[in-house]
Every structure is written in C-alpha cells, then in structure tokens.
C-alpha cells in the first residue's frame, strides 16, 4: 500500500483502505493488459478489470449514505 490513511472512524478507514486496494488492483490490471498478453489470458484480465471498476463504483455507493449521514450530524 502506497498511500497513508487518516483515521477519523473505523468506517472511514475501511472505505479508504478498500478504495486504495481497488485502485492499485485496477492499475496492475491495466499495466498487465498493456504488456501484450496471449489472447486467452487477455480476455480474463479484461474481465477482472471490468469487475474491479464495477467494485470501485459500488464502493462509492455503499459508503455514500454513511458520509451523507455523517455530514448531517456535523451540520445539525
């Protein structure tokens, strides 16, 4: 892991950790696809890359409610 995580709560730590790990995985898969894999391996890597990007999008949705409620608590 290359980034540092500021711990405000256990939930924010988990979100940051998962996001960083998924972004690192995405970068690895992009580099692997760009190096010229055999066709049968390339298809698998493309599938893994699509799944990783889907998970990144879902991660934001999963934690959206938490951060919205957290902001409302701070404001109100």
GIJOVEN-V583290 format. One record per pair of residues at least 6 apart in sequence whose ideal C-beta (glycine too) atoms are under 8 Angstrom apart, sorted by sequence separation. I is the first residue (numbers start at 1). J is the second residue. D is the distance in whole Angstrom. If there is no record, write none. Layout:
BEGIN
[[I;J;D] [I;J;D]]
END
This chain:
BEGIN
[[7;13;5] [5;13;6] [37;45;6] [33;42;6] [6;16;8] [5;16;5] [5;17;6] [33;45;5] [32;45;5] [33;46;6] [5;20;7] [1;17;8] [29;45;6] [33;49;7] [3;20;5] [2;20;8] [1;20;6] [29;48;6] [30;49;7] [1;21;7] [29;49;4] [2;24;7] [1;24;7] [26;49;7] [29;52;6] [26;52;5] [25;52;5] [26;53;7] [22;52;6] [26;56;7] [22;55;6] [23;56;7] [22;56;5] [19;56;7] [22;59;7] [19;59;6] [18;59;6] [15;59;7] [15;63;5] [15;66;8] [11;63;7] [11;66;6]]
END
